[in-house]
Amino acid sequence: MAKSTASKIASLVLRVFTIVLLLIALIILCTNTKTLEDQNGDQAKFRFQDVIAYRYAIMH
């Protein structure tokens, strides 16, 4: 009985972990630019450009 309960809990934890990772990936895709400003007022713009890799992963 304990084995089936542990299995159910492990399955639930893995599903929640997968959903969290998918949400993080979605956030990265939606917010692909970030502008950071330092103390001097200089700005640096960062861009995420691996969208092709995500599209490939979704298609397969």
All heavy atoms as TSV, in Angstrom:
chain	resi	resn	atom	element	x	y	z
A	1	MET	N	N	0.818	-1.190	0.000
A	1	MET	CA	C	0.000	0.000	0.000
A	1	MET	C	C	0.863	1.256	0.000
A	1	MET	O	O	0.558	2.215	-0.679
A	1	MET	CB	C	-0.926	-0.034	1.219
A	1	MET	CG	C	-1.893	1.090	1.265
A	1	MET	SD	S	-3.334	0.608	0.329
A	1	MET	CE	C	-4.489	1.788	0.809
A	2	ALA	N	N	1.947	1.236	0.773
A	2	ALA	CA	C	2.816	2.405	0.864
A	2	ALA	C	C	3.521	2.670	-0.467
A	2	ALA	O	O	3.794	3.803	-0.815
A	2	ALA	CB	C	3.836	2.222	1.974
A	3	LYS	N	N	3.812	1.596	-1.193
A	3	LYS	CA	C	4.498	1.756	-2.468
A	3	LYS	C	C	3.606	2.487	-3.478
A	3	LYS	O	O	4.056	3.350	-4.212
A	3	LYS	CB	C	4.932	0.405	-3.012
A	3	LYS	CG	C	5.774	0.494	-4.244
A	3	LYS	CD	C	6.250	-0.874	-4.663
A	3	LYS	CE	C	7.128	-0.760	-5.900
A	3	LYS	NZ	N	7.600	-2.056	-6.342
A	4	SER	N	N	2.344	2.162	-3.521
A	4	SER	CA	C	1.451	2.829	-4.463
A	4	SER	C	C	1.221	4.284	-4.072
A	4	SER	O	O	1.098	5.148	-4.926
A	4	SER	CB	C	0.121	2.084	-4.562
A	4	SER	OG	O	-0.562	2.141	-3.327
A	5	THR	N	N	1.186	4.573	-2.778
A	5	THR	CA	C	1.034	5.949	-2.318
A	5	THR	C	C	2.274	6.770	-2.672
A	5	THR	O	O	2.162	7.911	-3.134
A	5	THR	CB	C	0.803	5.987	-0.796
A	5	THR	OG1	O	-0.329	5.185	-0.484
A	5	THR	CG2	C	0.563	7.401	-0.320
A	6	ALA	N	N	3.444	6.206	-2.477
A	6	ALA	CA	C	4.683	6.898	-2.826
A	6	ALA	C	C	4.770	7.127	-4.324
A	6	ALA	O	O	5.236	8.183	-4.776
A	6	ALA	CB	C	5.879	6.093	-2.338
A	7	SER	N	N	4.299	6.168	-5.084
A	7	SER	CA	C	4.301	6.303	-6.531
A	7	SER	C	C	3.376	7.426	-6.978
A	7	SER	O	O	3.708	8.198	-7.874
A	7	SER	CB	C	3.879	4.980	-7.173
A	7	SER	OG	O	3.787	5.110	-8.558
A	8	LYS	N	N	2.222	7.526	-6.354
A	8	LYS	CA	C	1.279	8.595	-6.691
A	8	LYS	C	C	1.843	9.968	-6.339
A	8	LYS	O	O	1.698	10.922	-7.094
A	8	LYS	CB	C	-0.052	8.366	-5.973
A	8	LYS	CG	C	-0.838	7.212	-6.517
A	8	LYS	CD	C	-2.117	7.002	-5.741
A	8	LYS	CE	C	-2.864	5.789	-6.227
A	8	LYS	NZ	N	-4.087	5.540	-5.464
A	9	ILE	N	N	2.491	10.059	-5.198
A	9	ILE	CA	C	3.087	11.326	-4.778
A	9	ILE	C	C	4.221	11.713	-5.713
A	9	ILE	O	O	4.336	12.876	-6.117
A	9	ILE	CB	C	3.570	11.241	-3.314
A	9	ILE	CG1	C	2.364	11.131	-2.388
A	9	ILE	CG2	C	4.425	12.440	-2.943
A	9	ILE	CD1	C	2.710	10.863	-0.946
A	10	ALA	N	N	5.068	10.762	-6.083
A	10	ALA	CA	C	6.170	11.042	-6.999
A	10	ALA	C	C	5.645	11.487	-8.359
A	10	ALA	O	O	6.185	12.414	-8.973
A	10	ALA	CB	C	7.061	9.815	-7.148
A	11	SER	N	N	4.592	10.858	-8.827
A	11	SER	CA	C	3.992	11.238	-10.094
A	11	SER	C	C	3.448	12.659	-10.039
A	11	SER	O	O	3.625	13.446	-10.969
A	11	SER	CB	C	2.878	10.260	-10.450
A	11	SER	OG	O	2.231	10.669	-11.625
A	12	LEU	N	N	2.786	13.002	-8.956
A	12	LEU	CA	C	2.250	14.357	-8.789
A	12	LEU	C	C	3.368	15.391	-8.737
A	12	LEU	O	O	3.276	16.444	-9.376
A	12	LEU	CB	C	1.402	14.430	-7.521
A	12	LEU	CG	C	0.799	15.792	-7.196
A	12	LEU	CD1	C	-0.189	16.186	-8.288
A	12	LEU	CD2	C	0.146	15.768	-5.840
A	13	VAL	N	N	4.435	15.097	-8.006
A	13	VAL	CA	C	5.563	16.024	-7.910
A	13	VAL	C	C	6.204	16.237	-9.283
A	13	VAL	O	O	6.515	17.365	-9.665
A	13	VAL	CB	C	6.599	15.502	-6.886
A	13	VAL	CG1	C	7.898	16.285	-6.966
A	13	VAL	CG2	C	6.024	15.575	-5.480
A	14	LEU	N	N	6.380	15.167	-10.034
A	14	LEU	CA	C	6.972	15.292	-11.367
A	14	LEU	C	C	6.076	16.081	-12.314
A	14	LEU	O	O	6.559	16.872	-13.133
A	14	LEU	CB	C	7.278	13.917	-11.947
A	14	LEU	CG	C	8.459	13.197	-11.307
A	14	LEU	CD1	C	8.582	11.793	-11.877
A	14	LEU	CD2	C	9.738	13.973	-11.538
A	15	ARG	N	N	4.780	15.914	-12.221
A	15	ARG	CA	C	3.856	16.671	-13.067
A	15	ARG	C	C	3.891	18.159	-12.728
A	15	ARG	O	O	3.915	19.004	-13.620
A	15	ARG	CB	C	2.438	16.137	-12.921
A	15	ARG	CG	C	2.233	14.826	-13.616
A	15	ARG	CD	C	0.824	14.358	-13.489
A	15	ARG	NE	N	0.702	13.012	-14.054
A	15	ARG	CZ	C	-0.437	12.475	-14.402
A	15	ARG	NH1	N	-1.557	13.139	-14.242
A	15	ARG	NH2	N	-0.462	11.269	-14.904
A	16	VAL	N	N	3.909	18.478	-11.454
A	16	VAL	CA	C	3.989	19.888	-11.038
A	16	VAL	C	C	5.310	20.491	-11.494
A	16	VAL	O	O	5.354	21.621	-11.997
A	16	VAL	CB	C	3.806	20.011	-9.507
A	16	VAL	CG1	C	4.129	21.410	-9.023
A	16	VAL	CG2	C	2.395	19.625	-9.111
A	17	PHE	N	N	6.393	19.752	-11.338
A	17	PHE	CA	C	7.712	20.229	-11.771
A	17	PHE	C	C	7.727	20.477	-13.279
A	17	PHE	O	O	8.270	21.481	-13.746
A	17	PHE	CB	C	8.774	19.194	-11.377
A	17	PHE	CG	C	10.176	19.607	-11.686
A	17	PHE	CD1	C	10.756	20.677	-11.037
A	17	PHE	CD2	C	10.921	18.912	-12.625
A	17	PHE	CE1	C	12.057	21.058	-11.315
A	17	PHE	CE2	C	12.212	19.280	-12.915
A	17	PHE	CZ	C	12.786	20.366	-12.258
A	18	THR	N	N	7.113	19.599	-14.049
A	18	THR	CA	C	7.047	19.766	-15.498
A	18	THR	C	C	6.251	21.008	-15.873
A	18	THR	O	O	6.648	21.770	-16.753
A	18	THR	CB	C	6.415	18.521	-16.149
A	18	THR	OG1	O	7.183	17.380	-15.792
A	18	THR	CG2	C	6.361	18.651	-17.652
A	19	ILE	N	N	5.134	21.226	-15.206
A	19	ILE	CA	C	4.322	22.414	-15.489
A	19	ILE	C	C	5.094	23.683	-15.160
A	19	ILE	O	O	5.048	24.665	-15.914
A	19	ILE	CB	C	2.995	22.344	-14.712
A	19	ILE	CG1	C	2.113	21.249	-15.302
A	19	ILE	CG2	C	2.265	23.685	-14.735
A	19	ILE	CD1	C	0.874	20.944	-14.503
A	20	VAL	N	N	5.832	23.687	-14.057
A	20	VAL	CA	C	6.634	24.861	-13.692
A	20	VAL	C	C	7.686	25.136	-14.757
A	20	VAL	O	O	7.887	26.289	-15.172
A	20	VAL	CB	C	7.277	24.664	-12.301
A	20	VAL	CG1	C	8.326	25.722	-12.017
A	20	VAL	CG2	C	6.207	24.682	-11.221
A	21	LEU	N	N	8.360	24.105	-15.224
A	21	LEU	CA	C	9.382	24.292	-16.260
A	21	LEU	C	C	8.771	24.784	-17.569
A	21	LEU	O	O	9.363	25.622	-18.264
A	21	LEU	CB	C	10.157	22.999	-16.485
A	21	LEU	CG	C	11.094	22.589	-15.353
A	21	LEU	CD1	C	11.766	21.262	-15.686
A	21	LEU	CD2	C	12.122	23.650	-15.065
A	22	LEU	N	N	7.593	24.293	-17.918
A	22	LEU	CA	C	6.918	24.767	-19.126
A	22	LEU	C	C	6.522	26.233	-19.002
A	22	LEU	O	O	6.637	27.002	-19.966
A	22	LEU	CB	C	5.695	23.904	-19.415
A	22	LEU	CG	C	5.985	22.515	-19.967
A	22	LEU	CD1	C	4.700	21.703	-20.028
A	22	LEU	CD2	C	6.624	22.608	-21.333
A	23	LEU	N	N	6.078	26.638	-17.828
A	23	LEU	CA	C	5.744	28.049	-17.614
A	23	LEU	C	C	6.977	28.942	-17.705
A	23	LEU	O	O	6.921	30.040	-18.268
A	23	LEU	CB	C	5.058	28.231	-16.264
A	23	LEU	CG	C	3.632	27.708	-16.179
A	23	LEU	CD1	C	3.108	27.817	-14.750
A	23	LEU	CD2	C	2.733	28.472	-17.129
A	24	ILE	N	N	8.090	28.474	-17.185
A	24	ILE	CA	C	9.340	29.232	-17.288
A	24	ILE	C	C	9.746	29.380	-18.746
A	24	ILE	O	O	10.156	30.462	-19.189
A	24	ILE	CB	C	10.454	28.570	-16.457
A	24	ILE	CG1	C	10.148	28.725	-14.966
A	24	ILE	CG2	C	11.818	29.164	-16.781
A	24	ILE	CD1	C	11.064	27.932	-14.069
A	25	ALA	N	N	9.631	28.312	-19.520
A	25	ALA	CA	C	9.970	28.377	-20.941
A	25	ALA	C	C	9.041	29.343	-21.672
A	25	ALA	O	O	9.482	30.101	-22.539
A	25	ALA	CB	C	9.882	26.981	-21.568
A	26	LEU	N	N	7.768	29.349	-21.322
A	26	LEU	CA	C	6.820	30.275	-21.937
A	26	LEU	C	C	7.162	31.715	-21.599
A	26	LEU	O	O	7.093	32.595	-22.466
A	26	LEU	CB	C	5.396	29.934	-21.486
A	26	LEU	CG	C	4.289	30.772	-22.095
A	26	LEU	CD1	C	4.229	30.540	-23.599
A	26	LEU	CD2	C	2.972	30.438	-21.450
A	27	ILE	N	N	7.541	31.965	-20.380
A	27	ILE	CA	C	7.931	33.320	-19.980
A	27	ILE	C	C	9.161	33.768	-20.756
A	27	ILE	O	O	9.248	34.914	-21.210
A	27	ILE	CB	C	8.176	33.381	-18.459
A	27	ILE	CG1	C	6.851	33.239	-17.721
A	27	ILE	CG2	C	8.876	34.666	-18.059
A	27	ILE	CD1	C	6.981	33.030	-16.231
A	28	ILE	N	N	10.121	32.879	-20.932
A	28	ILE	CA	C	11.325	33.218	-21.698
A	28	ILE	C	C	10.974	33.553	-23.137
A	28	ILE	O	O	11.492	34.506	-23.722
A	28	ILE	CB	C	12.356	32.074	-21.626
A	28	ILE	CG1	C	12.936	31.992	-20.226
A	28	ILE	CG2	C	13.475	32.273	-22.649
A	28	ILE	CD1	C	13.814	30.790	-20.004
A	29	LEU	N	N	10.064	32.789	-23.725
A	29	LEU	CA	C	9.670	33.053	-25.104
A	29	LEU	C	C	8.917	34.371	-25.243
A	29	LEU	O	O	9.066	35.076	-26.235
A	29	LEU	CB	C	8.812	31.904	-25.637
A	29	LEU	CG	C	9.562	30.630	-25.966
A	29	LEU	CD1	C	8.576	29.531	-26.317
A	29	LEU	CD2	C	10.527	30.855	-27.112
A	30	CYS	N	N	8.090	34.690	-24.265
A	30	CYS	CA	C	7.287	35.915	-24.351
A	30	CYS	C	C	8.104	37.162	-24.048
A	30	CYS	O	O	7.834	38.229	-24.600
A	30	CYS	CB	C	6.111	35.836	-23.387
A	30	CYS	SG	S	4.904	34.605	-23.861
A	31	THR	N	N	9.057	37.057	-23.177
A	31	THR	CA	C	9.871	38.215	-22.799
A	31	THR	C	C	11.297	37.980	-23.277
A	31	THR	O	O	12.184	37.682	-22.483
A	31	THR	CB	C	9.862	38.424	-21.286
A	31	THR	OG1	O	10.378	37.250	-20.666
A	31	THR	CG2	C	8.476	38.680	-20.768
A	32	ASN	N	N	11.513	38.118	-24.554
A	32	ASN	CA	C	12.822	37.778	-25.093
A	32	ASN	C	C	13.814	38.939	-25.047
A	32	ASN	O	O	14.936	38.803	-25.491
A	32	ASN	CB	C	12.709	37.229	-26.513
A	32	ASN	CG	C	12.155	38.246	-27.470
A	32	ASN	OD1	O	11.695	39.295	-27.061
A	32	ASN	ND2	N	12.187	37.934	-28.751
A	33	THR	N	N	13.417	40.101	-24.535
A	33	THR	CA	C	14.370	41.200	-24.368
A	33	THR	C	C	14.302	41.722	-22.942
A	33	THR	O	O	13.254	41.727	-22.306
A	33	THR	CB	C	14.062	42.372	-25.321
A	33	THR	OG1	O	12.763	42.848	-25.052
A	33	THR	CG2	C	14.187	41.946	-26.758
A	34	LYS	N	N	15.438	42.144	-22.444
A	34	LYS	CA	C	15.532	42.698	-21.098
A	34	LYS	C	C	16.536	43.833	-21.123
A	34	LYS	O	O	17.645	43.689	-21.614
A	34	LYS	CB	C	15.984	41.616	-20.119
A	34	LYS	CG	C	16.192	42.077	-18.714
A	34	LYS	CD	C	14.884	42.352	-18.041
A	34	LYS	CE	C	15.126	42.729	-16.596
A	34	LYS	NZ	N	13.938	43.191	-15.933
A	35	THR	N	N	16.135	44.990	-20.641
A	35	THR	CA	C	17.026	46.140	-20.571
A	35	THR	C	C	17.428	46.344	-19.117
A	35	THR	O	O	16.583	46.501	-18.245
A	35	THR	CB	C	16.327	47.405	-21.102
A	35	THR	OG1	O	15.883	47.157	-22.432
A	35	THR	CG2	C	17.277	48.580	-21.100
A	36	LEU	N	N	18.730	46.332	-18.875
A	36	LEU	CA	C	19.270	46.543	-17.538
A	36	LEU	C	C	19.986	47.885	-17.493
A	36	LEU	O	O	20.657	48.278	-18.447
A	36	LEU	CB	C	20.235	45.427	-17.169
A	36	LEU	CG	C	19.644	44.018	-17.121
A	36	LEU	CD1	C	20.739	43.016	-16.836
A	36	LEU	CD2	C	18.560	43.929	-16.075
A	37	GLU	N	N	19.848	48.559	-16.370
A	37	GLU	CA	C	20.489	49.856	-16.203
A	37	GLU	C	C	21.405	49.788	-14.992
A	37	GLU	O	O	21.009	49.330	-13.925
A	37	GLU	CB	C	19.413	50.932	-16.008
A	37	GLU	CG	C	19.959	52.334	-16.014
A	37	GLU	CD	C	18.852	53.379	-15.998
A	37	GLU	OE1	O	17.742	53.075	-16.457
A	37	GLU	OE2	O	19.126	54.473	-15.530
A	38	ASP	N	N	22.648	50.259	-15.156
A	38	ASP	CA	C	23.572	50.242	-14.035
A	38	ASP	C	C	23.498	51.558	-13.259
A	38	ASP	O	O	22.674	52.416	-13.534
A	38	ASP	CB	C	24.999	49.939	-14.498
A	38	ASP	CG	C	25.574	51.008	-15.404
A	38	ASP	OD1	O	24.884	51.992	-15.679
A	38	ASP	OD2	O	26.728	50.850	-15.833
A	39	GLN	N	N	24.378	51.735	-12.305
A	39	GLN	CA	C	24.342	52.903	-11.426
A	39	GLN	C	C	24.693	54.196	-12.164
A	39	GLN	O	O	24.273	55.267	-11.764
A	39	GLN	CB	C	25.306	52.707	-10.262
A	39	GLN	CG	C	24.905	51.558	-9.362
A	39	GLN	CD	C	25.950	51.262	-8.315
A	39	GLN	OE1	O	27.068	51.760	-8.372
A	39	GLN	NE2	N	25.581	50.435	-7.348
A	40	ASN	N	N	25.460	54.101	-13.233
A	40	ASN	CA	C	25.855	55.289	-13.991
A	40	ASN	C	C	24.780	55.740	-14.972
A	40	ASN	O	O	24.929	56.765	-15.617
A	40	ASN	CB	C	27.154	55.014	-14.765
A	40	ASN	CG	C	28.290	54.684	-13.831
A	40	ASN	OD1	O	28.340	55.155	-12.705
A	40	ASN	ND2	N	29.209	53.866	-14.301
A	41	GLY	N	N	23.736	54.969	-15.121
A	41	GLY	CA	C	22.683	55.300	-16.068
A	41	GLY	C	C	22.869	54.659	-17.423
A	41	GLY	O	O	22.065	54.866	-18.327
A	42	ASP	N	N	23.937	53.874	-17.592
A	42	ASP	CA	C	24.156	53.167	-18.854
A	42	ASP	C	C	23.176	51.998	-18.954
A	42	ASP	O	O	22.897	51.319	-17.979
A	42	ASP	CB	C	25.590	52.641	-18.947
A	42	ASP	CG	C	26.607	53.774	-18.964
A	42	ASP	OD1	O	26.254	54.866	-19.450
A	42	ASP	OD2	O	27.730	53.557	-18.485
A	43	GLN	N	N	22.695	51.781	-20.162
A	43	GLN	CA	C	21.737	50.703	-20.374
A	43	GLN	C	C	22.352	49.616	-21.242
A	43	GLN	O	O	23.082	49.900	-22.173
A	43	GLN	CB	C	20.465	51.219	-21.037
A	43	GLN	CG	C	19.651	52.136	-20.164
A	43	GLN	CD	C	18.366	52.547	-20.823
A	43	GLN	OE1	O	18.172	52.340	-22.009
A	43	GLN	NE2	N	17.467	53.140	-20.051
A	44	ALA	N	N	22.016	48.380	-20.915
A	44	ALA	CA	C	22.444	47.234	-21.708
A	44	ALA	C	C	21.199	46.428	-22.050
A	44	ALA	O	O	20.375	46.142	-21.187
A	44	ALA	CB	C	23.436	46.383	-20.933
A	45	LYS	N	N	21.059	46.072	-23.317
A	45	LYS	CA	C	19.887	45.326	-23.764
A	45	LYS	C	C	20.299	43.888	-24.086
A	45	LYS	O	O	21.204	43.661	-24.873
A	45	LYS	CB	C	19.285	45.987	-24.992
A	45	LYS	CG	C	17.940	45.456	-25.376
A	45	LYS	CD	C	17.325	46.310	-26.471
A	45	LYS	CE	C	15.882	45.953	-26.662
A	45	LYS	NZ	N	15.236	46.794	-27.664
A	46	PHE	N	N	19.635	42.939	-23.467
A	46	PHE	CA	C	19.895	41.526	-23.684
A	46	PHE	C	C	18.735	40.935	-24.464
A	46	PHE	O	O	17.582	41.233	-24.200
A	46	PHE	CB	C	20.061	40.793	-22.353
A	46	PHE	CG	C	21.269	41.226	-21.576
A	46	PHE	CD1	C	21.152	42.145	-20.558
A	46	PHE	CD2	C	22.511	40.720	-21.876
A	46	PHE	CE1	C	22.252	42.563	-19.847
A	46	PHE	CE2	C	23.622	41.122	-21.168
A	46	PHE	CZ	C	23.494	42.046	-20.153
A	47	ARG	N	N	19.053	40.062	-25.403
A	47	ARG	CA	C	18.019	39.417	-26.217
A	47	ARG	C	C	18.182	37.911	-26.178
A	47	ARG	O	O	19.284	37.394	-26.226
A	47	ARG	CB	C	18.113	39.884	-27.668
A	47	ARG	CG	C	17.828	41.364	-27.807
A	47	ARG	CD	C	17.589	41.742	-29.206
A	47	ARG	NE	N	16.346	41.068	-29.612
A	47	ARG	CZ	C	15.915	41.033	-30.852
A	47	ARG	NH1	N	16.596	41.600	-31.798
A	47	ARG	NH2	N	14.796	40.420	-31.159
A	48	PHE	N	N	17.068	37.228	-26.117
A	48	PHE	CA	C	17.044	35.769	-26.186
A	48	PHE	C	C	16.731	35.390	-27.627
A	48	PHE	O	O	15.695	35.753	-28.160
A	48	PHE	CB	C	15.977	35.206	-25.249
A	48	PHE	CG	C	15.859	33.720	-25.308
A	48	PHE	CD1	C	16.809	32.926	-24.710
A	48	PHE	CD2	C	14.814	33.123	-25.968
A	48	PHE	CE1	C	16.710	31.555	-24.768
A	48	PHE	CE2	C	14.706	31.755	-26.035
A	48	PHE	CZ	C	15.659	30.968	-25.433
A	49	GLN	N	N	17.649	34.652	-28.269
A	49	GLN	CA	C	17.479	34.385	-29.686
A	49	GLN	C	C	17.503	32.901	-30.037
A	49	GLN	O	O	17.744	32.539	-31.171
A	49	GLN	CB	C	18.546	35.126	-30.477
A	49	GLN	CG	C	18.463	36.616	-30.258
A	49	GLN	CD	C	19.255	37.399	-31.263
A	49	GLN	OE1	O	19.737	36.847	-32.226
A	49	GLN	NE2	N	19.377	38.681	-31.039
A	50	ASP	N	N	17.222	32.042	-29.082
A	50	ASP	CA	C	17.182	30.603	-29.351
A	50	ASP	C	C	15.756	30.116	-29.587
A	50	ASP	O	O	15.397	29.004	-29.223
A	50	ASP	CB	C	17.811	29.823	-28.201
A	50	ASP	CG	C	19.310	29.957	-28.185
A	50	ASP	OD1	O	19.876	30.262	-29.249
A	50	ASP	OD2	O	19.900	29.753	-27.118
A	51	VAL	N	N	14.929	30.941	-30.181
A	51	VAL	CA	C	13.538	30.587	-30.418
A	51	VAL	C	C	13.446	29.414	-31.391
A	51	VAL	O	O	12.566	28.559	-31.273
A	51	VAL	CB	C	12.748	31.809	-30.934
A	51	VAL	CG1	C	11.320	31.441	-31.254
A	51	VAL	CG2	C	12.784	32.924	-29.906
A	52	ILE	N	N	14.372	29.319	-32.316
A	52	ILE	CA	C	14.368	28.225	-33.292
A	52	ILE	C	C	14.510	26.882	-32.573
A	52	ILE	O	O	13.839	25.903	-32.934
A	52	ILE	CB	C	15.479	28.428	-34.338
A	52	ILE	CG1	C	15.181	29.679	-35.160
A	52	ILE	CG2	C	15.620	27.212	-35.232
A	52	ILE	CD1	C	16.304	30.090	-36.080
A	53	ALA	N	N	15.321	26.822	-31.546
A	53	ALA	CA	C	15.491	25.576	-30.791
A	53	ALA	C	C	14.188	25.176	-30.108
A	53	ALA	O	O	13.822	24.000	-30.084
A	53	ALA	CB	C	16.602	25.742	-29.767
A	54	TYR	N	N	13.468	26.145	-29.560
A	54	TYR	CA	C	12.187	25.828	-28.931
A	54	TYR	C	C	11.163	25.370	-29.967
A	54	TYR	O	O	10.402	24.451	-29.731
A	54	TYR	CB	C	11.638	27.041	-28.165
A	54	TYR	CG	C	12.206	27.163	-26.787
A	54	TYR	CD1	C	13.194	28.097	-26.501
A	54	TYR	CD2	C	11.759	26.353	-25.760
A	54	TYR	CE1	C	13.709	28.204	-25.232
A	54	TYR	CE2	C	12.267	26.454	-24.494
A	54	TYR	CZ	C	13.246	27.382	-24.229
A	54	TYR	OH	O	13.756	27.480	-22.983
A	55	ARG	N	N	11.138	25.999	-31.122
A	55	ARG	CA	C	10.216	25.581	-32.166
A	55	ARG	C	C	10.534	24.162	-32.624
A	55	ARG	O	O	9.627	23.360	-32.859
A	55	ARG	CB	C	10.272	26.549	-33.353
A	55	ARG	CG	C	9.649	27.872	-33.058
A	55	ARG	CD	C	9.715	28.770	-34.258
A	55	ARG	NE	N	9.212	30.100	-33.932
A	55	ARG	CZ	C	9.409	31.153	-34.674
A	55	ARG	NH1	N	10.109	31.073	-35.788
A	55	ARG	NH2	N	8.922	32.316	-34.311
A	56	TYR	N	N	11.804	23.837	-32.739
A	56	TYR	CA	C	12.208	22.486	-33.123
A	56	TYR	C	C	11.757	21.473	-32.077
A	56	TYR	O	O	11.247	20.405	-32.394
A	56	TYR	CB	C	13.719	22.422	-33.317
A	56	TYR	CG	C	14.225	21.046	-33.657
A	56	TYR	CD1	C	14.128	20.563	-34.962
A	56	TYR	CD2	C	14.791	20.232	-32.691
A	56	TYR	CE1	C	14.571	19.295	-35.281
A	56	TYR	CE2	C	15.237	18.973	-33.001
A	56	TYR	CZ	C	15.132	18.510	-34.296
A	56	TYR	OH	O	15.577	17.259	-34.599
A	57	ALA	N	N	11.946	21.818	-30.802
A	57	ALA	CA	C	11.558	20.909	-29.732
A	57	ALA	C	C	10.049	20.706	-29.686
A	57	ALA	O	O	9.570	19.609	-29.414
A	57	ALA	CB	C	12.046	21.448	-28.399
A	58	ILE	N	N	9.286	21.746	-29.978
A	58	ILE	CA	C	7.829	21.625	-29.962
A	58	ILE	C	C	7.359	20.755	-31.129
A	58	ILE	O	O	6.425	19.967	-30.976
A	58	ILE	CB	C	7.181	23.019	-30.026
A	58	ILE	CG1	C	7.414	23.747	-28.700
A	58	ILE	CG2	C	5.696	22.933	-30.305
A	58	ILE	CD1	C	7.008	25.201	-28.726
A	59	MET	N	N	7.992	20.862	-32.269
A	59	MET	CA	C	7.558	20.121	-33.453
A	59	MET	C	C	7.860	18.622	-33.341
A	59	MET	O	O	7.209	17.809	-33.974
A	59	MET	CB	C	8.223	20.671	-34.704
A	59	MET	CG	C	7.801	22.090	-35.034
A	59	MET	SD	S	6.039	22.271	-35.285
A	59	MET	CE	C	5.835	21.391	-36.810
A	60	HIS	N	N	8.850	18.247	-32.537
A	60	HIS	CA	C	9.211	16.827	-32.453
A	60	HIS	C	C	8.749	16.277	-31.174
A	60	HIS	O	O	8.800	16.057	-30.234
A	60	HIS	CB	C	10.708	16.646	-32.644
A	60	HIS	CG	C	11.110	16.860	-34.049
A	60	HIS	ND1	N	11.439	18.084	-34.535
A	60	HIS	CD2	C	11.188	16.019	-35.095
A	60	HIS	CE1	C	11.739	17.994	-35.814
A	60	HIS	NE2	N	11.592	16.730	-36.171
